[in-house]
């Protein structure tokens, strides 16, 4: 199993507090956020990781190197400072991608059964599977409609009354998705998510586990509180 993490974003909502480090390197309880992600993935049997890096990405490479000291194998796909968006970054990584791969946002922390998701994807026979959470607009605006274990509508930009699910920050895809993405230009992979949902090409994997994120100050504080309580429970 290969995990692709989109870790090249600037982190606009956090820029005033963390201007000189990439979002993935924000330290929480003494470790960069990305290290928390990687340790969770290692414990979940995912040890092959591809990091799509961009803004201040050298800091990520300097800390993690090839991943050996963290018990994983890490490769890098670099955008540089001219960021290409979620789709453009993934397109640039195409030579390094497995035929099927996990895709995760660089600011999400997800306590999930990753091997079970992988097996469900292979069994479903679709070219993509999105992990969804029944959100009811409680955490942020819901953006997914699910029927009969399929995504029938995903829309990042517009909410509809019957949207009660949200993209939980992780998906599995066949490499064929890259045929939908133009090369060497800014492009949002979420446009393909919407297109594929309307074409019936996205399976749904429902989880009861909400995501944690550090894309906002409130999300960062919630994640830090979660880790603090987790550490206390494990002592």
N, C-alpha and C positions, 0 to 999 in steps of 0.2 A: 504493500500500500504506500502510495506517495501522497504527501500533503503539500499543497502549494499555498503559501501564505502571502497575501498582498500586503506588503509592509513598506510601501513606498510613498504613502500619503503624507501631506504636510501637517494635518491636524489643526485645521483652521480655528476650531473652538478652543483649543488649548494653547494657541501660539503665544498669547500674552505671558503665559507662565513658563512655557517650555520652548523658547524660541531657538535655542542652540543645540537641541537634540531631536532626533526623530521620535515620533510618537511611540514607536515600539520600544524605545530605550528609556522611557519614563520609569524611574525606580519606584517600586512598591514593596514595602517591607524588605528593603535592602537588595532587591533584584530587579533587573529590567523586566518590563511586562512580557516581552517576547520570551524571556527565560522561563517565566511561569507557564506560558503556552507550550514551550518545547518540553518541559518536564512533564506536563500533563499528557502530551502526545506520546512521549516515551513510555509512560506508564500504561498507555492505551494501545501499545503494540505498534505504534507508528514511529518508525525510526529513520525514514527517508524523507527529508524535508527540502523543498525548493523555496527559497526566499526571493520574492520580487522586490527589489529595493530601489530607492530613488533618492529623495531628499535626505542629505547627510548620511547616506547609506554606508559610507566607510566606517562609521562608528559601529554599525551592526556587524560588519565583517571583522573589525578589530576585536570585538568582544567574543564572537561565536566561532570565528575561523571555519574549519571544516566540520565542527560539531563534535569532534571526538571526545573532548573532555566533558561533554554533556550527554554522552551515551547515544548520540545519533549521528547521521551523516547529512551534512548540509551542502547544497549547491546554491549558487546565486545567479539571478538574472538582473542586470543593472539597467535602469532607465537613465541614470544621471539626473541632472537638475531639471531637464525638460520633460516633465511628467506627462505620461500618455493616457492617464486614466486607468480604471480597472480593466477594461478590455484591451487597451493598447499594451499595458504591462504584461498581460497574459499572452498576447500575441507574440511579444518579443521573447517570451520564455519558451515558445513552441519547440525548439530543438531539444529542450531538456525534459519535456513532458512525457510521462508514460502514456500508453494508449487510453487508460482510464486513471483518473486522479481525483483526490479530494481538493476542494477549493475553500479557503477560509479567509475571512477579513482579518486584517492585521491588528484590529483593536477589539477582537472578540475572544472571550474565554468560555468554553463550552464543555460542561461535564456530561459527556455522552458516551454511549457504547459504540465506539467507532467501528470495530469489526462487524457489529450487527448492522450498522448502516451500510457498510460495504457489501455485505452479503445480501441485504435487501435490495440494493441497487442492481447487483448482478442478476438477482431473481426477477426483478421487475421487467427487465428487457427494454427499458427506455434508454435514451441517450443522455439523460440527465435526471438527477433526483435532488430535490431541495428538502432540507430538514426544516420543519415548520413547528411553530408553537402557538397554541390558542391564546391569543393576546388580548382580544376584546378592547383594543385601544388603550390598555392600562399602562403599559410601559412607554411605548411610543405609538404612533399611528400604525394600525395594521395595514398590510399591503398585499395579502394573498387570499384568494378564494380556493378552497379545496373541495372537491367532490369525488367520491369513490376512489380515494387514494391517489388522485391526480391533481396537479395544479391547473386550474382552468383559467385563472387570471392572476398574474403578478404585475404590480405597477408601483414602482418606487415613487412616482411623482404625483399620483392622484389616488385618493382614497374613495372607496365606494361603500355604501351602507352595509352590504353583506360580506365585507371583508372582516373576518374575525381572527384570522391567522396572520402571523408575521414570519418572514424569512429569519430563521434563527442564526444566520451567520455562517452556515456551512452547507456545501452541496457536493455532489459527485458528478463528474462529467466524462463523457467520451471526448477524445481529442477532436472529433468532428466539429465541435462547437466553434473552433477557431476559423472554420470556413466562413462564419458569419461576421468575422472581425477584420476590418481593414488594417493593413500594415502601416507602421510608421506615422500614425496620426492619433490624436486624442479620441478615445472612444470609450463609452461606458458599457461594460459587459451586461449591466442590468437591462439594456435595450434588447439583448438576445434573450434574457430570461423572460421578458414580456412576450416577445415574438414566439418563443417556444411554448409558453403557457397557452397561448391562443391556438397553437398548432397541435396541442395535445402531446407534446414531447417531453414533458416534465412530470415525473412521478413525485409523490409527496411521502415524506417520512415524518410522522408526528411524534414529538417528544413532549413530556410533561415538565422538562427541565428548562427554565428560562435561561437566557444568555446573560453574561456579564460583559460590560464593555467599558473602554476608557476613552471613548470619542468625545466625552463631555466631562466637565468638572464633577457633576453629580454622579455620573457613571463611574468615574475614577474613585470617588469617595465610597460608593456602594461596594465596588470590588475590593477595596482595601479593608472595609469592614468585614466582608465575607471571608477574606484570607485570614484576618485576625481571629475570627471565631473558629475557622477551620483549624488553625494552629492550636488553639486552646483545646478543641475536641480531640486532637490527635496526641496530646501530651499524656 
